[in-house]
């Protein structure tokens, strides 16, 4: 077992169950709309408790945005334990919270 465990690290910060997915093939081989030629798509997915996000979103939008930025930083910092230099190598990232997910999927 590796010396790191992202699930243990992030769990203490309101996240649990971390999943990292990296596209296996070059985007030109199957879908060149997901990333530019020579680039890969990576998804880092975490599960989190919903209440905190909705509470902040509805009652303190500045705190919501701050919590989102701190979460992004936490996820990058800890993911870099297994993928050093990830943040610097990242051209674009799109963070999402449970609020974002509901808004983007139009679900209730």
C-alpha positions, 0 to 999 in steps of 0.5 A, spaced: 500 500 500 502 506 498 504 511 503 499 516 502 491 515 502 487 521 499 481 518 502 484 519 509 487 526 507 481 529 504 476 525 509 478 530 515 476 536 510 469 534 509 470 530 503 470 522 502 471 517 497 476 520 492 476 518 484 481 520 479 480 518 472 485 520 466 483 519 459 486 513 456 487 515 449 489 521 445 483 525 444 484 525 436 483 517 437 476 518 439 473 525 441 477 531 439 472 535 442 474 533 450 481 536 449 486 539 444 490 535 440 496 532 445 492 534 451 488 529 456 482 530 460 482 528 467 477 528 472 478 528 480 471 527 483 470 527 491 464 526 495 462 531 500 456 532 505 451 536 501 448 541 507 454 545 508 454 547 501 447 549 500 447 553 507 453 557 505 450 558 498 443 560 501 446 564 507 453 567 505 455 567 498 462 570 499 463 564 504 461 559 499 466 562 494 471 562 499 470 554 501 470 552 494 477 556 492 479 552 499 477 546 497 480 546 490 487 548 493 486 542 498 484 537 492 490 540 488 495 539 494 493 532 496 493 530 489 500 532 488 502 527 493 501 522 487 501 526 481 507 532 483 506 538 479 499 537 477 497 544 478 502 547 474 501 542 468 493 544 468 491 548 463 484 549 465 480 546 471 472 547 472 470 546 479 464 544 481 460 543 488 453 540 489 450 546 488 454 547 481 452 540 479 444 541 481 444 547 477 448 544 471 444 538 470 437 542 472 435 537 477 431 538 483 
